[in-house]
Amino acid sequence: MHWNSKIFNSLISLFFLAFAYSCNLPKDSNEDWLIDGQSRKAEINIIDNNEIQMSNGLVQRTFFMGPNLACIDFTNLMTGSQILRAVIPEASVTLDGKIYRVGGLYGQSEKAYFKKEWLKDMVGSPDDFQYQSMIVSEISSHFPTQTTFWTGHKKDASGKKVTFNYTHPNYEDLLLSIHYELFDNLPLIGKYLTLENKSGKSIVINQVVNEMLAVVEEESAVVGSTEKMKKPHQLYVENNFAFNNAMHAELSSQATHWKADPSYTSQVNYDLLTPSIMEVFPEEGIGIKLNPGEDFKSIRTYELVLDSYDRERNGLARRKMYRALAPWALQNPIFMHLVSKSDAEVKNAIDQCVDTGYEALILSFGSHINMEDNSNENINRWKSLADYAHDKGIKIGGYSLFSSRTISPEHDVISRLTGKPGGAFFGNAPCLGSQWGLDYLEKLKYFFEKTGFDIFENDGPYPGDVCASTSHPGHEGLHDSQWVQFQLQKELYQWMNARGIYINAPDWYFLDGTHKIAMGYREVNFSLPREQQKILNRQNIYDGTWEKTPSMGWGFVPLTAYHGGGKDAVLEPLSEHLEDYRQLMMQYYGAGIQACYRGPRLYDTEETKQMVIDVIDWYKKYRNILNADIIRLRRADGRDWDGWMHVDPDGKEKALIMLFNPTNKKMDKTLTIPLYYTGLQNKAKVSVEGAKTRTLPLNRHSELTIEVKIPADGFTWIVIE
């Protein structure tokens, strides 16, 4: 038999294309932790009397009890890959100016990989904190929370916690504990360190490195700096020391540090600069005194183990992590952003919320509310308005500016370079540890306690500024200023969370109690024509939900002028721009995202009122699926259709698809929609805009091929069951 070379080459090409495609497909949905609904319980077991193993079928971490306690294994069970390449100390603390390592073993000569048989030749160090005992318990929330708004949260996170206790002869009455949390049904491990001072003297905590891992590198680069080389992709690390107003987790993270390991001499990089050590610590240090009887808790670190390079899949994993770690952020009230000058305008807006099905009202920046005024007259005024709202079933909140302002040289952040006010993230900013800052916190608490307000919108909270003042009562000086201010801010948010107060804040404080952050936007874009705003908003939604659940982000709709712009930028008079108003609402509610509808009213005519009612009724009908995670279909570019899809394998509605047409011509499209993450196989029930349901087939990749019609400069939506 003689082969035609062209046919042979074509067959070979098709084979390799098919193989490559199959390698990028997700695993069998019946065995996929993201959608199969199987129970994968966390377990902590002692093996052969000298190993402690944490495992839940997705991730595994093993500790050896020898001359000291050491982590000897960190396995990605989803892929079978080992994450750990070498044994190093568990943590380190700097106390009274001296560095002490915690746990760990020494003597591993080859650092590219580790073998258990090497343990017999490894030793501990008497200079380190020594392992004493362990306690196994259930995981629990790190602070009390209360849910008072609609929420997509269905079940509290569960799992196991193991606490390893250590002591040191230099600090006989100091208990150092390292706490590990392994979550059920998630490839997620948490870690933090605590200190209990049971002695009769104060101890200075200069620094705490609560996590240290020698991990397998991502790439073999013969030359290249530590900063420029890729970090290990299968380990996503997040901690609760995050700020910088990026409204993005990685850019906000300030405590995760990837370092080179010069003792790893067999690495490919000639200068030994491969990023292969991961440590978690605040660069500015801690700098506080731990007085007798006091406790200290470090940064909390969370390590999410990934099983893919696929951005959408990894985003789904991260969003599932947030649903477990920050369930309060799944609350998602329907709110209006009111610009008011009088109490009558507030009452009118409350009445309009009642009429249209809105659930809450926030007095926006530029309104006549002042939460820093604790006079009886002011408190009574806002309590009366809160009572009016509550009597009608409406929650109420207000805006408060912290940064981007100057108080006085006495109370502002002092630059470490000049010794004068200035140099803060926002130029001038008050110090939260100044007397003004401490009073600010107490005034806010007093206002909320006395008025019964339900929502707090905090603009420009402390973004990691340090303060060189030595006269502020809340901190001693530069050395403790960052840590102290951050703890004060967290305490406020957690105090509010325990009372069911909902918090909008422009930084990544989700792990410490905030509920919502911006999707990410450029403010001056809201002065652009409405046609541009619609497309830009959809781009923001597409880009801003890779890592956020819909409830974690807010958008913006300027009903009145904002940052300038002409009459083609705003929606007022609302009745004259009804279709633009409707589409902007459907874009955001169709993404499950609450936008700040900023203006004096929600409607101006009966027709406008009915349109708002119709959109809110639609949103509430599909609220569960619209608050489910987003899968991206096509990013808006103004040239062709764009859209996204919500998926929920556990819900009645498995998916809700939003499709948009930015052109001035009607579109007839045949689209292939990926339904893998709905959990559906073989067939799906499909309804276009509430029409009669049809059963359509799915291909072997769980993809749906469907013909759709999208009106010019309009949208359509599809429900999948």
C-alpha positions in Angstrom: 0.0 0.0 0.0 1.3 3.4 -0.9 0.3 6.4 1.1 -0.4 9.8 -0.5 2.0 12.1 1.3 -0.5 15.0 1.4 -3.3 12.8 2.9 -0.9 11.3 5.4 0.4 14.7 6.5 -3.2 16.0 6.8 -4.2 13.1 9.0 -1.1 13.6 11.2 -2.0 17.3 11.5 -5.6 16.5 12.4 -4.4 14.0 15.0 -2.1 16.4 16.7 -4.8 19.2 16.6 -7.3 16.8 18.2 -4.8 15.7 20.8 -3.8 19.3 21.7 -7.5 20.3 21.9 -8.3 17.3 24.2 -5.4 18.2 26.5 -6.8 21.6 27.1 -10.3 20.3 27.9 -11.5 20.3 31.5 -11.6 16.9 33.2 -14.7 14.7 33.2 -17.5 16.7 34.9 -18.4 13.7 37.0 -15.0 13.9 38.7 -14.5 17.7 38.7 -14.4 19.3 42.1 -15.6 22.6 40.7 -19.0 21.2 39.5 -19.6 17.6 40.6 -20.9 18.4 44.1 -19.1 15.5 45.7 -18.1 15.7 49.3 -14.4 15.9 49.9 -13.9 16.1 53.7 -10.8 17.4 55.3 -9.0 14.9 57.5 -6.0 15.2 59.8 -4.3 11.9 60.5 -1.2 10.7 62.4 0.8 8.2 60.3 3.3 5.8 61.8 3.4 7.9 64.9 5.8 10.5 63.4 3.8 12.1 60.5 0.8 14.4 60.6 -1.0 14.5 57.3 -3.7 17.0 56.2 -5.7 15.9 53.2 -9.1 16.3 51.5 -8.5 14.4 48.2 -7.6 17.6 46.4 -4.5 18.8 48.3 -2.2 17.2 50.9 0.3 18.6 53.4 2.4 16.3 55.6 4.6 17.2 58.6 7.3 15.1 60.2 7.7 15.0 64.0 11.5 14.4 64.5 14.1 16.6 66.1 11.6 19.4 65.4 8.4 19.7 63.4 8.9 20.1 59.6 6.7 20.2 56.5 8.0 17.4 54.2 5.2 17.2 51.6 2.8 19.5 49.9 1.0 17.6 47.1 -1.4 18.8 44.4 -3.6 15.7 44.5 -5.6 16.9 41.4 -2.5 16.6 39.2 -0.2 14.5 41.3 2.4 17.2 41.4 4.7 17.9 44.3 4.8 21.6 45.3 7.6 21.3 47.9 11.2 20.9 46.8 13.0 21.4 50.1 12.5 21.4 53.9 12.9 24.8 55.6 11.6 26.3 58.9 7.8 26.8 59.3 8.1 30.5 60.2 10.3 33.0 61.8 9.7 35.8 64.4 11.9 38.7 65.4 11.5 39.4 69.1 13.3 42.1 70.9 15.5 42.6 67.9 16.6 38.9 67.5 15.4 36.6 64.7 14.1 33.1 65.8 13.1 30.4 63.3 10.2 28.2 64.1 10.4 24.4 63.5 12.1 23.0 60.5 15.0 20.6 60.0 18.5 21.0 58.5 20.9 18.9 56.5 19.2 18.6 53.1 22.1 19.0 50.6 20.1 18.7 47.3 17.5 21.4 47.2 15.8 20.6 43.8 13.8 17.8 45.3 13.3 15.9 48.6 13.3 12.3 49.6 12.0 11.0 52.9 14.9 8.7 53.5 17.0 11.8 53.9 15.2 12.6 57.2 17.4 10.2 59.2 20.4 12.5 58.6 18.6 15.8 59.2 18.7 17.7 62.5 17.0 20.5 64.4 18.6 23.6 65.9 18.4 24.4 69.6 18.2 28.1 68.6 14.8 27.6 67.0 11.4 27.5 68.6 10.7 23.8 69.4 7.6 21.9 68.7 5.7 20.8 71.8 2.2 19.6 71.0 -0.8 19.7 68.6 -4.5 20.3 68.8 -7.1 19.3 66.1 -10.3 21.2 65.9 -13.0 22.5 63.4 -12.4 25.6 61.4 -14.5 28.7 62.4 -14.9 32.3 61.4 -12.2 34.7 62.5 -14.7 37.3 63.6 -18.5 37.4 64.2 -20.7 38.3 61.2 -24.3 39.0 60.7 -26.3 38.7 57.5 -29.1 41.3 57.1 -29.4 41.6 53.3 -30.2 39.2 50.4 -27.3 36.8 50.0 -26.1 34.1 47.6 -24.5 32.4 50.5 -25.9 28.9 51.0 -23.7 27.0 53.4 -20.9 28.0 55.8 -17.4 26.7 55.1 -16.2 23.7 57.0 -13.0 21.8 57.5 -10.3 20.9 60.0 -7.8 23.0 61.8 -4.5 21.8 63.4 -2.6 23.9 65.8 1.1 23.3 66.4 2.5 24.7 69.7 6.1 25.8 70.1 8.2 27.2 72.9 11.7 28.7 73.3 13.9 28.7 76.4 14.5 32.5 76.0 10.8 33.1 76.4 9.6 30.5 78.9 6.1 32.0 79.3 5.5 32.8 75.6 3.4 30.4 73.6 3.9 30.5 69.9 1.3 28.6 67.8 1.0 28.0 64.1 -2.5 27.3 62.9 -3.3 25.4 59.7 -6.8 25.3 58.2 -7.8 22.7 55.6 -11.2 23.4 53.9 -13.7 20.8 52.9 -14.3 20.5 49.1 -11.6 23.1 48.3 -7.9 22.7 47.4 -7.3 25.5 50.0 -5.0 25.7 53.1 -4.9 28.7 55.5 -2.1 29.5 57.8 -1.4 32.0 60.6 0.7 32.5 63.7 -0.3 33.6 67.2 1.7 34.6 70.3 0.4 34.5 73.9 2.4 36.5 76.4 1.9 34.8 79.7 5.0 36.4 81.2 5.3 39.4 83.4 7.2 41.5 80.9 6.5 43.2 77.5 8.0 41.7 74.4 8.7 43.7 71.2 7.4 42.0 68.1 9.6 43.5 65.4 8.6 41.1 62.5 6.7 37.9 61.8 7.1 35.7 58.8 4.1 33.5 59.1 4.7 31.3 56.1 7.9 30.0 54.5 7.9 27.5 51.6 10.6 26.2 49.3 8.6 25.5 46.3 9.2 23.9 42.9 10.0 26.6 40.3 7.9 27.4 37.3 10.6 27.7 34.6 14.2 27.0 33.8 15.7 30.3 32.9 19.5 30.3 32.6 19.6 34.1 33.2 17.0 36.5 34.5 16.1 38.3 37.7 13.9 37.0 40.4 11.3 39.7 39.8 11.0 39.0 36.0 10.8 35.2 36.1 7.4 33.4 36.4 6.1 32.5 39.8 4.8 28.9 40.3 1.4 28.8 38.7 -0.1 26.0 40.7 0.0 27.9 43.9 -2.2 31.0 44.2 -1.4 32.9 47.5 -3.6 35.5 49.1 -3.5 37.1 52.5 -5.4 39.7 54.5 -2.6 42.3 54.3 -3.8 43.9 51.1 -4.1 47.6 50.0 -3.2 50.2 47.3 -6.6 51.0 45.8 -5.9 48.8 42.7 -9.3 47.0 43.4 -7.4 43.9 42.2 -6.2 41.1 44.5 -2.7 40.5 43.1 -1.8 44.2 42.9 -3.2 44.8 46.3 -1.2 42.0 47.9 1.6 43.5 50.0 2.9 40.6 52.1 3.6 37.8 49.7 7.2 37.7 48.6 8.9 35.4 46.1 12.6 35.1 46.7 15.7 33.4 45.4 17.3 30.5 47.3 21.1 30.7 47.1 21.4 27.3 48.8 19.6 25.7 45.9 22.8 25.3 43.9 21.6 22.8 41.3 19.0 25.3 39.8 19.5 26.2 36.1 19.8 29.9 36.7 23.5 30.8 36.7 23.0 33.6 39.3 20.8 31.4 41.5 17.9 33.9 41.2 15.0 31.6 40.4 12.0 32.6 42.5 11.7 29.4 44.6 11.1 30.6 48.2 7.7 32.0 49.1 7.4 34.0 52.4 4.6 36.1 53.8 5.4 39.2 55.9 4.7 42.9 56.0 7.7 44.8 54.6 7.4 47.6 57.2 7.4 45.0 60.0 5.1 44.8 63.0 6.9 47.0 65.5 4.5 46.6 68.5 4.9 45.7 72.1 3.1 42.6 73.3 2.3 43.4 76.9 1.7 40.8 79.7 -1.6 39.0 79.2 -1.9 40.1 75.5 -2.3 38.0 72.4 -1.0 38.6 68.8 -2.3 37.3 65.6 -0.3 37.5 62.4 -1.3 38.0 58.8 -3.6 35.1 57.6 -2.2 33.4 54.5 -4.4 31.3 52.1 -2.8 28.9 49.6 -5.2 27.8 46.8 -3.7 25.0 44.7 -4.6 25.1 41.0 -5.0 22.3 38.6 -4.8 24.2 35.3 -3.3 27.1 33.3 -6.8 28.0 32.1 -7.6 31.5 33.3 -11.4 31.0 33.5 -11.0 27.7 35.5 -8.5 29.3 37.9 -10.9 32.2 38.3 -13.7 29.9 39.2 -11.5 28.3 41.8 -10.6 31.6 43.3 -14.3 32.7 43.4 -15.2 29.5 45.1 -12.4 30.3 47.6 -14.0 33.7 48.3 -17.4 32.1 48.8 -15.8 30.1 51.6 -13.5 32.7 53.1 -15.7 35.8 52.8 -19.4 34.7 52.8 -20.5 38.1 54.0 -19.4 39.4 50.6 -22.1 37.3 48.9 -24.8 39.7 50.2 -25.9 41.9 47.3 -28.6 44.5 48.1 -30.3 46.5 45.4 -29.4 50.1 46.2 -29.6 53.6 44.8 -26.9 56.3 45.2 -28.7 59.5 46.2 -27.4 63.0 45.7 -29.4 65.0 48.3 -29.4 68.5 49.6 -32.5 68.2 51.9 -34.3 65.7 54.1 -37.3 65.9 51.8 -35.2 64.6 48.9 -34.2 61.6 51.1 -37.8 60.7 51.9 -38.7 61.1 48.2 -35.9 58.7 47.2 -37.0 56.2 49.9 -40.5 56.3 48.5 -39.2 55.7 45.0 -37.2 52.7 46.3 -40.4 51.3 47.7 -42.3 51.9 44.5 -39.7 50.2 42.3 -38.5 47.3 44.4 -35.2 48.7 45.5 -34.0 47.6 48.8 -31.6 50.2 50.0 -30.5 53.8 49.7 -27.0 55.2 50.1 -26.5 58.9 50.5 -23.7 59.5 48.0 -20.7 61.8 48.2 -21.8 65.4 47.7 -25.0 64.8 49.8 -25.8 66.6 53.0 -25.0 63.8 55.4 -22.2 64.2 57.9 -21.4 61.1 60.1 -18.7 62.9 62.0 -21.2 65.3 63.6 -22.3 63.6 66.8 -24.5 66.4 68.0 -27.9 65.5 69.3 -29.5 67.5 66.5 -27.6 65.7 63.8 -28.1 62.2 65.3 -31.8 62.8 65.8 -32.2 64.1 62.3 -30.7 61.0 60.7 -32.3 58.6 63.1 -35.7 60.0 62.1 -34.8 59.4 58.4 -33.5 55.9 59.2 -36.8 55.1 61.0 -38.7 56.4 58.0 -36.8 54.1 55.7 -37.0 51.1 58.0 -40.8 51.6 58.5 -41.1 51.2 54.7 -38.7 48.2 54.5 -35.7 50.1 53.1 -32.2 50.0 54.4 -30.2 53.2 54.5 -26.6 54.2 54.5 -24.1 57.0 53.9 -20.8 58.0 52.6 -17.7 59.1 54.6 -14.4 60.4 53.2 -11.2 59.5 55.1 -8.2 60.1 52.9 -7.8 62.7 50.1 -8.1 65.3 52.8 -6.0 67.2 55.3 -6.9 67.8 58.9 -4.0 69.6 60.4 -0.2 69.2 60.8 -1.0 67.7 64.3 -3.2 64.9 62.9 -2.0 64.3 59.3 0.4 61.5 58.3 4.0 62.7 58.7 6.4 61.8 56.0 9.4 59.7 56.9 11.5 61.7 54.5 10.7 65.3 55.4 9.2 65.0 58.9 6.3 67.1 57.7 2.7 66.4 56.5 2.5 64.9 53.0 3.9 62.0 51.1 0.9 59.8 51.7 -0.7 57.6 49.0 -3.2 60.4 48.5 -0.7 63.2 49.1 -2.1 64.5 52.4 -4.1 62.2 54.6 -5.0 61.9 58.3 -3.3 59.3 60.4 -5.7 56.8 61.8 -3.6 56.6 64.9 -3.8 60.4 65.6 -6.3 61.7 68.0 -8.4 62.9 65.1 -8.3 59.4 63.6 -9.2 57.6 66.9 -12.0 60.1 67.4 -13.2 59.5 63.8 -13.5 55.8 64.5 -15.5 56.4 67.7 -17.8 59.0 66.0 -18.6 56.5 63.2 -19.5 53.8 65.7 -21.6 56.2 67.7 -23.4 57.4 64.6 -24.3 53.9 63.5 -25.3 52.8 67.0 -27.6 55.8 67.6 -29.2 56.2 64.1 -29.6 52.5 63.2 -28.0 53.1 59.7 -27.4 49.9 57.8 -24.7 50.7 55.1 -21.3 52.4 55.4 -19.5 53.6 52.3 -15.9 54.5 53.2 -13.9 56.4 50.6 -10.2 56.3 50.6 -9.5 54.4 53.8 -6.0 54.0 55.0 -4.0 52.6 52.1 -0.9 51.4 53.8 0.6 54.8 54.7 3.3 54.9 57.3 3.5 57.8 59.8 6.7 59.2 61.3 4.9 61.1 64.1 6.0 60.3 67.6 3.1 62.3 69.2 0.1 60.4 67.9 -1.6 58.5 70.8 -2.4 55.5 68.6 1.1 54.5 67.6 4.6 55.0 69.0 6.4 56.1 65.8 7.3 55.1 62.3 8.1 51.5 63.3 4.6 50.5 64.4 2.5 53.0 62.4 1.5 50.8 59.5 0.5 47.8 61.5 -1.4 49.8 64.1 -3.4 51.8 61.6 -4.3 48.7 59.6 -5.5 46.9 62.8 -7.6 49.9 63.7 -9.2 49.9 60.3 -9.9 46.1 60.4 -11.4 46.4 63.8 -13.9 49.0 62.6 -15.0 46.9 59.7 -15.3 43.8 61.8 -17.3 45.7 64.5 -19.7 46.7 61.7 -19.8 43.3 60.2 -20.8 41.8 63.6 -23.8 44.2 63.6 -24.9 43.4 60.1 -23.7 46.8 58.6 -22.9 46.5 55.0 -19.6 48.0 53.8 -18.5 49.5 50.5 -14.7 50.2 50.6 -12.3 50.9 47.7 -9.6 48.4 48.7 -9.2 44.7 49.0 -10.4 44.2 52.6 -12.8 41.3 51.9 -11.0 38.9 54.2 -11.5 41.3 57.1 -15.2 42.1 56.7 -15.9 44.4 53.8 -18.6 43.5 51.3 -18.1 45.3 48.0 -15.4 47.1 45.9 -15.5 48.8 42.5 -15.4 46.6 39.4 -12.6 48.9 38.2 -13.2 52.0 36.1 -11.9 55.4 35.1 -14.1 58.1 36.6 -13.8 60.5 33.7 -15.2 57.8 31.4 -18.7 58.6 32.9 -18.5 62.0 31.2 -18.3 60.3 27.8 -21.4 59.8 25.6 -23.8 57.1 26.7 -23.1 55.0 23.6 -19.4 54.7 24.7 -20.3 54.2 28.4 -22.4 51.1 27.5 -19.5 49.4 25.7 -16.9 50.5 28.3 -19.1 49.3 31.1 -19.4 45.8 29.5 -15.7 45.7 29.1 -15.3 46.6 32.8 -17.7 43.8 33.7 -15.9 41.3 31.5 -12.5 42.3 32.9 -13.5 42.8 36.5 -15.2 39.4 37.2 -12.2 37.1 36.5 -11.5 37.1 40.2 -14.7 38.6 41.8 -18.1 37.1 42.3 -20.9 39.5 41.0 -21.7 40.5 44.5 -18.1 41.7 45.2 -18.1 44.5 42.7 -20.1 47.6 42.0 -20.5 49.7 38.9 -21.6 53.2 38.2 -24.4 54.9 36.2 -24.4 58.7 36.3 -28.1 59.8 36.2 -26.8 63.4 36.5 -23.5 65.0 35.4 -20.4 63.4 36.9 -16.8 64.7 36.2 -18.2 67.0 33.5 -19.7 65.8 30.2 -22.5 67.2 28.1 -26.1 66.2 27.9 -25.2 63.1 25.8 -23.4 61.7 28.8 -26.2 61.7 31.4 -29.6 60.1 31.7 -31.6 63.0 33.1 -34.3 63.7 32.1 -34.7 59.9 32.5 -37.9 59.7 30.4 -36.0 61.1 27.4 -33.3 58.5 27.5 -35.4 55.5 28.5 -33.8 52.9 26.3 -30.3 53.8 27.3 -31.4 53.8 31.0 -33.0 50.3 30.5 -29.9 48.9 28.8 -27.5 50.2 31.4 -29.6 48.7 34.1 -29.9 45.3 32.2 -26.1 45.3 31.6 -25.4 45.5 35.3 -28.3 43.5 36.7 -27.7 41.0 33.9 -24.2 40.6 35.3 -25.5 40.4 38.9 -23.7 43.6 39.7 -25.2 46.5 41.6 -24.4 49.9 40.1 -24.4 53.2 41.9 -27.4 54.9 40.2 -26.3 58.3 41.2 -28.8 61.1 41.1 -31.8 62.6 42.8 -34.4 60.0 41.7 -35.0 56.6 40.1 -37.9 57.7 37.9 -39.5 60.9 36.6 -42.6 59.6 34.8 -45.0 56.7 35.1 -43.4 55.1 32.0 -39.9 55.4 33.5 -41.2 54.0 36.8 -42.7 51.0 35.1 -39.4 50.4 33.2 -37.5 50.3 36.5 -40.0 48.0 38.0 -39.8 45.6 35.1 -36.0 45.4 35.3 -36.0 44.9 39.0 -38.7 42.3 38.8 -36.7 40.4 36.2 -33.6 40.6 38.3 -35.4 39.3 41.4 -36.9 36.4 39.4 -33.5 35.2 38.3 -31.5 36.6 41.3 -29.9 33.3 42.2 -28.4 32.5 38.8 -27.5 36.2 38.2 -25.4 36.1 41.4 -23.7 32.9 40.2 -20.2 33.1 38.7 -19.6 34.5 35.3 -18.1 32.7 32.3 -16.8 35.0 29.6 -18.1 34.5 26.0 -16.8 37.5 24.0 -15.3 40.8 25.2 -17.0 44.0 23.9 -15.2 45.7 21.1 -17.9 47.7 19.4 -17.5 45.6 16.2 -19.5 42.4 16.8 -21.6 40.7 19.5 -20.3 40.4 23.0 -21.6 38.8 26.2 -21.2 36.6 29.2 -22.9 33.7 31.0 -23.7 32.9 34.6 -23.3 29.2 35.6 -24.6 27.3 38.6 -24.4 23.4 38.4 -26.4 23.2 41.7 -29.2 25.6 40.7 -32.6 25.3 39.1 -31.3 27.5 36.3 -28.0 26.1 35.2 -27.0 29.2 33.2 -28.2 32.6 32.1 -26.7 34.1 29.0 -26.5 37.8 28.2 -25.7 38.8 24.6 -25.3 42.4 23.3 -25.2 44.0 19.9 -23.3 47.3 19.7 -24.0 48.0 16.0 -26.9 49.7 14.4 -28.0 46.6 12.5 -29.9 43.6 13.7 -27.7 40.5 14.2 -28.6 36.9 13.3 -25.9 34.6 14.8 -25.2 30.9 15.2 -23.2 30.7 18.4 -21.5 27.8 20.2 -21.9 28.2 23.9 -19.7 26.2 26.3 -21.9 24.7 29.0 -19.3 22.4 30.7 -19.4 24.4 33.9 -23.2 24.0 34.2 -22.6 20.3 34.7 -25.1 19.5 31.9 -24.3 16.7 29.4 -26.0 15.6 26.2 -28.9 18.0 26.3 -30.2 21.3 27.8 -33.5 23.0 28.1 -33.3 26.5 26.5 -35.6 29.5 26.8 -35.0 32.8 24.9 -36.3 35.8 26.9 -38.9 33.7 28.7 -40.3 32.1 25.6 -41.4 28.4 25.5 -38.6 26.0 26.5 -36.9 23.9 23.9 -34.7 20.9 24.5 -31.5 21.1 22.4 -28.6 18.7 22.1 -25.1 19.3 23.4 -22.0 17.9 21.7 -19.5 15.7 23.6 -17.8 18.8 24.9 -21.0 20.0 26.5 -21.3 22.8 24.0 -24.7 24.2 22.8 -25.1 25.4 19.2 -27.9 27.9 19.0 -29.2 30.5 16.6 -29.9 33.9 18.2 -31.3 37.3 17.1 -29.8 40.4 18.8 -31.6 43.7 18.0 -29.6 46.7 16.8 -27.9 48.5 19.7 -29.7 46.1 22.0 -29.5 42.8 23.8 -31.1 39.4 24.4 -31.0 36.9 27.2 -31.3 33.1 27.4 -32.0 30.8 30.3 -30.6 27.2 30.4 -32.1 24.5 32.6 
